[in-house]
């Protein structure tokens, strides 16, 4: 089928899809029943270049970009998407154009307009983090080179358990850090006119922004327990609040942009050299 991620919230399973895969699945007739058979709720990212009409009072299909024409605008409601008779889908359309983004977020789901938020789709980025963890980030799946399904099943089971264990240890470490900050906040003994207190932007009891993911923090904690000879703990799983607002896009530094362009140019030259070699071999 396609790469998706499932998230459970209050007994409701959500199936998040990226844009290209959502387009494929929306036109796949059996996809809604496939999702519902898994007791999941679809949450699909679509494109603003899509035609739809409201379920009430709109006889013809029009471009959905009319509902969010400029940054800072939002819209939500029940619609029927796609003008083709064989590909029409009824559902709830959630749209928001956050300032700083090139286009609006367009989310199609079967929940009621007052039961879902467009910002929930931001959780889909966990897919990319999970891919990195299972590959070069932590567990090295890309080095396995396995071909037998039975071997893959055993390895993926071990990686899934290791991932869950590290996440639980990371959550436990963050909870302990928060408790430590509440009991003894940093710079509590410094005077109010101290430069550290004047430049502080967050509350003394508020933990710093997360710089390490829970799985990475948990893995480091597990290695520390191993080297110190401590008894391994199970950890805890702490749920976080779902996002209610969209984060503004982060501006890339000029050096990062230039580095990215240089890498693309190297890749382009590499592909060009490979084509030349292939042509010379074919000619010979």
Buried (B, 14 or more C-beta within 10 A) or exposed (E): EEEBBEBEEEEEEBBBBBEEBBBEBBEEEEBBEBBEEEEBBBBBBBBBEBBBBBEEEEEEBEEBBEBBEEBEEBBBBBBBBBBEEEEBBEBBBBBBBBEEEEEBBBBBBBBEEEEBBBBBBBBBEEBEBBBEBBEEBBBEBEEEEEEEEEEEEEBBEEBEEBBBBBBBBBBBBBEEEBEEBEEEEEEEEEEEEEEEEEEBEEEEEEEEEEEEBBBBBBBBBBEEBEEEEEEEEEBBEBEEEBBEEBEEEEEEEEEEEEEEEEEEEEEEEEEEEEEEEEEEEEEE
